[in-house]
Each structure stands twice: as structure tokens, then as C-alpha cells.
Amino acid sequence: MTTATAPAPKAVISDRSRAETRLGQKLVAPAIILMLIVTAFPMLRAIWLSVYNYSLTAPDDKAFVGVGNYLTALTDSLFWQTTGITVFYMVFTVAIELVIGFAFAMVMHRLIFARGVVRTSILIPYGIITVVSGFSWQFAFSFQNGFVNGWLPFIGDDFNWFGDTFAAVVAICVSEIWKTTPFMSLLLLAGLAQVSEDMLEAAKVDGATWWQRLFKVILPNMKAAIMVAVLFRALDAYRIFDNIFVMTNGAVKTESISFLTYRQTIEQFQLGMGSALSVLLFLSVLLVAYLIIKVFRVDLAQARQEA
């Protein structure tokens, strides 16, 4: 005799959750409408140009090629090389920033005195213009008059950071990490503020070590904040351009997808191919966002401790 399995009960959405959803929609509606007005035409224009073989050097020779530009990009080894470098930039910088940013957030959260001074000091790198930061780090990694080689005597005073792909990528990543870690730390600090002190005290009374409290109490309750921090920084890092432009100008295979799009559009005047690359960049950014959200699987209603 078989026993029928009762269907799982459906999640009940509270009246408070519905009200907050409606309020959130009303608050973001003006910004979304304005954003669509400002960005809709450029996006549609880019999609339209991407199906043409169109160059500013020969504007009268514009020809419809359909998905030809996309096929050319997707079958070109240079596109996949820049994609791999871009993914490395994103993964490496975000991973390091997450660890360092969390350490900074823990320090700022536990401070009793001079909280404002410390938080302001940590924000200084983030307030510096990226181009200025890039030039500063280019000078720092210079083998002629920079100080990094002096700090790392085991690599030699004449080591050229910008003469090798891996070394140049590391230098660019260091400049990114230095500048954007404060942003990550502030987002994580907001998440730390949501962790209940009562839960931490209860775990401490039960004999949990600091590491056990970190992995069993703090991090699980910060999952939503960590997802937001990683999502924002990953999307920003995936579109990296400024530091590459300043520090290497794309030399020694350090180009990102954004830089490749810039070269096709601005330097070579290939508006059709540049538009196709920009559309591919946009789609890949959406894919990165989707994967991050799927990996974290954050239930925002549960994060707000609602039924």
C-alpha cells in the first residue's frame, strides 16, 4: 500500500512584505523611467549598428551583415583571450577585496573610539580619481624610479612589471584592489551591523571559538550583504578599463573586453564591430550577475527574518 506524499506548503507572503514591495516599486519607478529614457536610445542604436559593417573611414560603404559581426567576434581568438583576462581581473580582485574588506569591516565594527576618523581614512583611496590612481601605481611599479622593486628585493631592482603579461596583470589588479577595497568594506560593514549580538553572545557562552562564531553565526547572517558586495564589485571589475588604459594601454596582452571595444570603436573607427562587442559585453555582464545570484541563493524575505 502506497502512502500519498502531502504537497509542500506554499510560502506565505505577509502583508508587510507586500506593502514593502509596493513601496519599493514606487520609489524606484522614477529612477527606472529616467534611466530608460537616458539609456534606451544608445542601447538600441548600438544594437542597430552591430548588424552593419560600418566604419567611419568609409561611411558610404555601410552594409547589412546580420549577425556577421557577432560571429566574427565569437570565432576570434583575441575575443576569448580578452574574455579570459577580464574574468581573471574580476575573480582575483573581488576575492582579495572580499577578504581584506571583511577584515577592515570587522575592525571598524569593533572600534569604540575614533570610528569616524578610521572610516574616513579607509575611504580615501576610493575617493581618488581612477586615472590619478592608475598613474600613481604605474610610477610605483616602474623599474626605473618606482619603489615596489625596492620593497621586493627578491625580484631584483631591474624587474620590468610591464614587460610580462602576468606581472602586468598583477600590477593592474593591485591598483584595483587598493582603490576599491574601501567600497567593499563599507558594504560588508552594513552587513555586520545586522548580525545579532545576542546570537554571538549565546554562541560564546556555548563554548564556540572565534572561528566557529565566524563561520556558523556571522557569515550566514551576512549572506545577503556579501552577495550585494560581490555582485556590485564583480560587475564593476568585469568592465575594467581605466587602469588598463593608464598603466599598459593594453600592451602585453592585458586588454579587457571593454578595452577591446574601445580600440575597435575609437581607435579603428569600426562602429559596427565595436557595437557588437559592446552588446556582447552587456550580455556577459548580465550572465555574471545571474551566476552570482544563483550561487548565493539568497532569500531576501528570510534575510529580513520574515515569515
C-alpha positions, 0 to 999 in steps of 0.5 A: 500500500502506497502512502500519498506524499502531502504537497509542500506548503506554499510560502506565505507572503505577509502583508508587510512584505507586500506593502514593502514591495509596493513601496519599493516599486514606487520609489524606484519607478522614477529612477527606472523611467529616467534611466530608460529614457537616458539609456534606451536610445544608445542601447538600441542604436548600438544594437542597430549598428552591430548588424552593419559593417560600418566604419567611419573611414568609409561611411558610404560603404555601410552594409547589412551583415546580420549577425556577421559581426557577432560571429566574427567576434565569437570565432576570434581568438583575441575575443576569448583571450580578452574574455579570459583576462577580464574574468581573471581581473574580476575573480582575483580582485573581488576575492582579495577585496572580499577578504581584506574588506571583511577584515577592515569591516570587522575592525571598524565594527569593533572600534569604540573610539575614533570610528569616524576618523578610521572610516574616513581614512579607509575611504580615501583611496576610493575617493581618488580619481581612477586615472590619478590612481592608475598613474600613481601605481604605474610610477610605483611599479616602474623599474626605473624610479618606482619603489615596489622593486625596492620593497621586493628585493627578491625580484631584483631592482631591474624587474620590468612589471610591464614587460610580462603579461602576468606581472602586468596583470598583477600590477593592474589588479593591485591598483584595483584592489587598493582603490576599491577595497574601501567600497567593499568594506563599507558594504560588508560593514552594513552587513555586520551591523545586522548580525545579532549580538545576542546570537554571538553572545549565546554562541560564546557562552556555548563554548564556540571559538572565534572561528566557529562564531565566524563561520556558523553565526556571522557569515550566514547572517551576512549572506545577503550583504556579501552577495550585494558586495560581490555582485556590485564589485564583480560587475564593476571589475568585469568592465575594467578599463581605466587602469588598463588604459593608464598603466599598459594601454593594453600592451602585453596582452592585458586588454579587457573586453571593454578595452577591446571595444574601445580600440575597435570603436575609437581607435579603428573607427569600426562602429559596427564591430565595436557595437557588437562587442559592446552588446556582447559585453552587456550580455556577459555582464548580465550572465555574471550577475545571474551566476552570482545570484544563483550561487548565493541563493539568497532569500531576501524575505528570510534575510529580513527574518520574515515569515 
